[in-house]
């Protein structure tokens, strides 16, 4: 858009002719009335003058025009010229027109990058056709207003795709027509902690980004696209140029889920005699929920599982006891399954582990009775209908996996003899030797 500013010269000075040697003014008969004219020896004209403002305004990237007018004594004609014009400015002496389209660096003041304008001092030179050696000079100021052009980013790679748990590195260069070499301030918001930003020592307009998304960045609740969970980081990049202007640029990073199996920690083999114990731990590396644990043990004996879940970790204490003698001297398997979320709805991504339990063969010892209150060989006499209670505790000389079981033999005596809690109770109902 061209802006024309035609400045019309206004002369405020009038040439006055002074006549001497006459007592009366021959041109006037009454005050203020001109009655006749008289030729003079030289022309009467305006004095020397340049009609132009002290300051002319221009804008980067836009064409502006100014018309400079000047007066010289008649009948001469004005000769106008300009000197010290900035690059690209053109002045036409015939028309008195100054035309300039400042480029986008004309308004940048290298001494003060924060300034939004730059000034240029030029001179207007006026002479006449009759007196070309006589020059009248006027200084004017050309003011160029800076126009900030858009800032853009040039990424090392087109698609900003990141995978959980993997380090992502890329380089980005700030493209600024006003400050091609910066230096710039560079900041990012909207990315997880741990983001590292480093400037390129060889290029102040280039920065390197380095980040490793944590494993809980994407969860089973995010969108499932093309066979995997995905999410978008809506980040914002703030660029501060040398003038202090701040430009905020949105940028999206697509983050892909790295669905991981549960991490199971359990022994591969356990050796035991009659009581097998071991522990296992399962962790969800996706950091969503404690894994779902199932334990499948031998069908013989008793398997108990104590559970303890905390955050993303499952703990199990497994015990196999009441193992029958037939299981000794053999190897047995415990099959463990730990499952994490593989879909939006279920913990159906499973990891299996096998722990082998090897039981050593061992001859079981008989229980030992404490006969202090009824020594071996001592006879006791009771009448029919009487009762006798005697402490007769039994000690288990094997593992607790083999609890003591008691039975009265022969079976015909069970109605008259009881053993319970380390005591024997005699209650004969018929006379005779028992």
ZIWOJO-V456385 format. One record per residue. N is the residue number from 1. SS is DSSP state (@ for helix, = for strand, . for the rest). Layout:
BEGIN
n;ss
N;SS
N;SS
END
This chain:
BEGIN
n;ss
1;.
2;.
3;=
4;=
5;=
6;=
7;.
8;.
9;.
10;.
11;.
12;.
13;.
14;.
15;.
16;.
17;.
18;.
19;.
20;.
21;.
22;.
23;.
24;.
25;.
26;.
27;.
28;=
29;.
30;.
31;.
32;.
33;.
34;=
35;.
36;.
37;.
38;.
39;.
40;.
41;.
42;.
43;.
44;.
45;.
46;.
47;.
48;.
49;=
50;=
51;=
52;.
53;.
54;.
55;=
56;=
57;=
58;=
59;=
60;.
61;.
62;.
63;=
64;=
65;=
66;=
67;=
68;.
69;=
70;=
71;=
72;.
73;.
74;.
75;.
76;.
77;.
78;=
79;=
80;=
81;=
82;=
83;=
84;.
85;.
86;.
87;.
88;.
89;.
90;=
91;=
92;=
93;.
94;.
95;.
96;.
97;=
98;=
99;=
100;=
101;=
102;.
103;.
104;.
105;.
106;.
107;.
108;.
109;.
110;.
111;.
112;.
113;.
114;.
115;.
116;.
117;=
118;=
119;=
120;=
121;=
122;=
123;=
124;=
125;=
126;=
127;=
128;=
129;.
130;.
131;.
132;.
133;.
134;.
135;.
136;=
137;=
138;=
139;=
140;=
141;=
142;=
143;=
144;=
145;=
146;.
147;.
148;.
149;.
150;.
151;=
152;=
153;=
154;=
155;=
156;.
157;.
158;.
159;.
160;.
161;=
162;=
163;=
164;.
165;.
166;.
167;=
168;=
169;=
170;=
171;=
172;=
173;=
174;=
175;=
176;=
177;.
178;.
179;.
180;.
181;.
182;.
183;.
184;.
185;=
186;=
187;=
188;=
189;=
190;.
191;.
192;.
193;.
194;.
195;.
196;=
197;=
198;=
199;=
200;=
201;.
202;.
203;=
204;=
205;=
206;=
207;=
208;=
209;=
210;=
211;=
212;=
213;.
214;.
215;.
216;.
217;.
218;.
219;.
220;.
221;.
222;.
223;=
224;=
225;=
226;.
227;.
228;=
229;=
230;=
231;=
232;=
233;=
234;=
235;=
236;=
237;=
238;=
239;=
240;=
241;.
242;.
243;.
244;.
245;.
246;=
247;=
248;=
249;=
250;=
251;=
252;=
253;=
254;=
255;=
256;=
257;.
258;.
259;.
260;.
261;.
262;.
263;=
264;=
265;=
266;=
267;.
268;.
269;=
270;=
271;=
272;=
273;.
274;.
275;.
276;=
277;=
278;=
279;=
280;=
281;=
282;=
283;=
284;.
285;.
286;.
287;.
288;.
289;.
290;.
291;.
292;=
293;=
294;=
295;=
296;=
297;.
298;.
299;.
300;.
301;.
302;=
303;=
304;=
305;=
306;=
307;=
308;=
309;=
310;=
311;.
312;.
313;=
314;=
315;=
316;=
317;=
318;=
319;=
320;=
321;=
322;.
323;.
324;.
325;@
326;@
327;@
328;.
329;.
330;.
331;=
332;=
333;=
334;=
335;=
336;=
337;=
338;=
339;=
340;=
341;.
342;.
343;.
344;.
345;.
346;.
347;.
348;.
349;=
350;=
351;=
352;=
353;=
354;=
355;=
356;=
357;=
358;=
359;=
360;.
361;.
362;.
363;.
364;.
365;.
366;.
367;.
368;=
369;=
370;.
371;.
372;.
373;.
374;.
375;.
376;.
377;.
378;.
379;.
380;.
381;.
382;.
383;.
384;.
385;.
386;.
387;.
388;=
389;=
390;=
391;=
392;.
393;.
394;=
395;=
396;.
397;.
398;.
399;.
400;.
401;.
402;.
403;.
404;.
405;.
406;.
407;.
408;.
409;.
410;.
411;@
412;@
413;@
414;.
415;.
416;.
417;=
418;=
419;=
420;=
421;.
422;.
423;=
424;=
425;=
426;=
427;.
428;.
429;.
430;.
431;.
432;.
433;.
434;.
END
